[in-house]
Amino acid sequence: MANWNDPQPGSGFGASPRVQGYGDAAMDAGLRQYMLSIYNYMASGVLLSGIVAMVVARLVEAHNPLAIALLVSPLRWLVILAPFGFILAMNIGFARMRVSTMQALFWAFCAVMGISLASVLLVYTGQSVAATFFATAGSFAGLSLVGYTTKKDLSGFGSFLIMGLWGLIITMLISAFVPSLHLNPIISLLGVLIFAGLTAYDTQRLKVQYYQLGRGEFASKVAIQGALTLYLDFINLFLFLLRFMGDQRR
């Protein structure tokens, strides 16, 4: 999801300010390395979550008591709330933390998310999960490419998406308390549209940030936070697409 505290692009996407001391070639090479590090973190995080999810799901199917407790006992609240704690820690301690600490928190976040995602593997068939994952990966790649290459400033579009995200959260809360309203199709459609847009917006925002931040340890920590943002976009896009494409186990 978008980070509201991050600086917004103030000009067109192709009009990012030049950083003093760097030529165009150096800036382009540095940008490619910066974005590649974000995508590497993000892809590795998704892979880690997937591995953890498969392991936990297999343990549940094998009637492992600890694995079952993580999903159905009061321990599940620890699994649900822990990711928010990791995100909060990364945001509050950003200025003081070393890159290695940020990395450790990111990997811990992805691992705990994997435990939560194990329930998805237990509800939906493996074939539909795999099909949805590849559809999500293709969609994410295309949307991120749009955000990276477009010359249009998406900052205003991002503000609209943030408002839409709050609307989605409110709709989901209403659906949870008043299930008779049958809002699931609307929620699924809104979720796909919002996180598809956020993928393009967040990619552009991260690119513009590079021109504002330059290089160094601070930029390395921003890259980890950027990977976390794109990870959340990917996972949420996957989960909402799964509502449309997924076949539940019988």
Backbone hydrogen bonds, N-H to C=O, Kabsch-Sander energy under -0.5 kcal/mol:
donor,donor_aa,acceptor,acceptor_aa,energy
4,W,2,A,-0.7
6,D,3,N,-1.8
13,F,151,K,-1.2
14,G,151,K,-0.6
15,A,12,G,-1.9
16,S,13,F,-0.5
20,Q,18,R,-0.5
22,Y,19,V,-1.7
27,M,23,G,-2.6
28,D,24,D,-2.7
29,A,25,A,-2.4
30,G,26,A,-2.6
31,L,27,M,-2.7
32,R,28,D,-2.3
33,Q,29,A,-2.1
34,Y,30,G,-2.5
35,M,31,L,-3.0
36,L,32,R,-2.4
37,S,33,Q,-2.1
38,I,34,Y,-1.7
39,Y,35,M,-2.5
40,N,36,L,-2.5
41,Y,37,S,-2.4
42,M,38,I,-2.7
43,A,39,Y,-3.0
44,S,40,N,-2.4
45,G,41,Y,-2.4
46,V,42,M,-2.3
47,L,43,A,-2.3
48,L,44,S,-2.6
49,S,45,G,-2.5
50,G,46,V,-2.4
51,I,47,L,-2.4
52,V,48,L,-2.6
53,A,49,S,-2.6
54,M,50,G,-2.3
55,V,51,I,-2.4
56,V,52,V,-2.6
57,A,53,A,-2.5
58,R,54,M,-2.3
59,L,55,V,-2.2
60,V,56,V,-2.4
61,E,57,A,-2.3
62,A,58,R,-1.5
63,H,60,V,-1.9
64,N,59,L,-3.0
68,I,64,N,-2.2
69,A,65,P,-2.3
70,L,66,L,-1.9
71,L,67,A,-0.7
71,L,68,I,-0.9
72,V,68,I,-2.2
73,S,69,A,-1.4
76,R,73,S,-2.5
77,W,74,P,-1.5
78,L,74,P,-0.5
78,L,75,L,-0.7
79,V,75,L,-1.6
80,I,76,R,-2.5
81,L,77,W,-2.6
82,A,78,L,-2.2
84,F,81,L,-0.5
85,G,81,L,-1.5
86,F,82,A,-2.1
87,I,83,P,-2.3
88,L,84,F,-2.5
89,A,85,G,-2.4
90,M,86,F,-2.3
91,N,87,I,-2.0
92,I,88,L,-2.8
93,G,89,A,-2.4
94,F,91,N,-0.6
97,M,93,G,-2.4
102,M,98,R,-2.1
103,Q,99,V,-2.5
104,A,100,S,-2.2
105,L,101,T,-2.3
106,F,102,M,-2.2
107,W,103,Q,-2.6
108,A,104,A,-2.3
109,F,105,L,-2.5
110,C,106,F,-2.3
111,A,107,W,-2.2
112,V,108,A,-2.4
113,M,109,F,-2.3
114,G,110,C,-1.7
115,I,111,A,-1.3
116,S,112,V,-1.7
117,L,113,M,-2.3
118,A,114,G,-0.8
118,A,115,I,-0.8
119,S,116,S,-1.2
120,V,117,L,-0.9
121,L,117,L,-1.1
122,L,118,A,-1.1
123,V,119,S,-1.2
124,Y,120,V,-2.7
125,T,247,D,-3.0
129,V,125,T,-2.1
130,A,126,G,-2.4
131,A,127,Q,-2.4
132,T,128,S,-2.3
133,F,129,V,-2.4
134,F,130,A,-2.3
135,A,131,A,-2.0
136,T,132,T,-2.7
137,A,133,F,-2.7
138,G,134,F,-2.3
139,S,135,A,-2.4
140,F,136,T,-3.2
141,A,137,A,-2.3
142,G,138,G,-2.1
143,L,139,S,-2.7
144,S,140,F,-2.8
145,L,141,A,-2.0
146,V,142,G,-1.9
147,G,143,L,-2.2
148,Y,144,S,-1.9
149,T,145,L,-2.2
150,T,146,V,-2.5
154,L,152,K,-0.5
158,G,154,L,-2.4
159,S,155,S,-1.7
160,F,156,G,-1.6
161,L,157,F,-2.0
162,I,158,G,-2.2
163,M,159,S,-1.8
164,G,160,F,-2.0
165,L,161,L,-2.4
166,W,162,I,-2.0
167,G,163,M,-2.0
168,L,164,G,-2.3
169,I,165,L,-2.4
170,I,166,W,-2.3
171,T,167,G,-2.3
172,M,168,L,-2.4
173,L,169,I,-2.0
174,I,170,I,-2.3
175,S,171,T,-2.4
176,A,172,M,-1.9
177,F,173,L,-1.7
178,V,174,I,-2.6
181,L,178,V,-1.9
182,H,179,P,-1.5
187,I,183,L,-2.8
188,S,184,N,-2.7
189,L,185,P,-2.2
190,L,186,I,-2.8
191,G,187,I,-2.7
192,V,188,S,-2.2
193,L,189,L,-2.3
194,I,190,L,-2.8
195,F,191,G,-2.3
196,A,192,V,-1.8
197,G,193,L,-2.1
198,L,194,I,-2.4
199,T,195,F,-1.5
200,A,196,A,-1.3
201,Y,197,G,-2.5
202,D,198,L,-3.2
203,T,199,T,-1.7
204,Q,200,A,-2.1
205,R,201,Y,-2.6
206,L,202,D,-2.4
207,K,203,T,-1.9
208,V,204,Q,-2.5
209,Q,205,R,-2.1
210,Y,206,L,-1.3
211,Y,207,K,-1.1
212,Q,208,V,-1.3
213,L,209,Q,-2.5
214,G,210,Y,-3.0
220,S,216,G,-1.7
221,K,217,E,-2.1
222,V,218,F,-2.1
223,A,219,A,-2.0
224,I,220,S,-1.4
225,Q,221,K,-2.1
226,G,222,V,-2.6
227,A,223,A,-2.2
228,L,224,I,-2.0
229,T,225,Q,-2.1
230,L,226,G,-2.4
231,Y,227,A,-2.4
232,L,228,L,-2.2
233,D,229,T,-2.1
234,F,230,L,-2.6
235,I,231,Y,-2.8
236,N,232,L,-2.3
237,L,233,D,-2.3
238,F,234,F,-2.5
239,L,235,I,-2.5
240,F,236,N,-2.3
241,L,237,L,-2.2
242,L,238,F,-2.1
243,R,239,L,-0.9
244,F,240,F,-0.7
244,F,241,L,-0.9
245,M,241,L,-2.8
246,G,242,L,-2.3
248,Q,246,G,-0.5
249,R,123,V,-3.2
